[in-house]
Amino acid sequence: MRIRMMLAGVAAAGLMAFPAMAEDGQYAPQLTRIIDEAARGTCLAALMAQPLLDACNGQIAGMSPALQALGGIDTMTFVSVRDTPEGKVETYSVKFASGQTMNWFIGQESDGKFSVVGAGG
């Protein structure tokens, strides 16, 4: 089963910006928390900018059962980081207990809140 979800619209041009210098990811703990809480049916206002929170709340009824079906997170591996005009966006490969692996992204952080979080592939 292939699940594709995006919690907030992201301008394609923003994600196609120049790659950042090689570095390790910094947002894995926040992404883990967001995914875990979304599986439980909760959108985290503490970590989401208002437009992302609004998008999450609009999708949580369908998103939560899909995440529950994947099972818990087994591993999360940093893949890459891209600089965008609104801030960096990190990509992680997330393997779930069901065996499915998906690429997740998180970024454009300001004041501890993220403007983009999503998954695909």
Helices and strands as residue ranges (DSSP letters): E 4-6, H 12-15, H 28-39, H 50-70, E 73-82, E 89-96, E 101-110, E 113-120
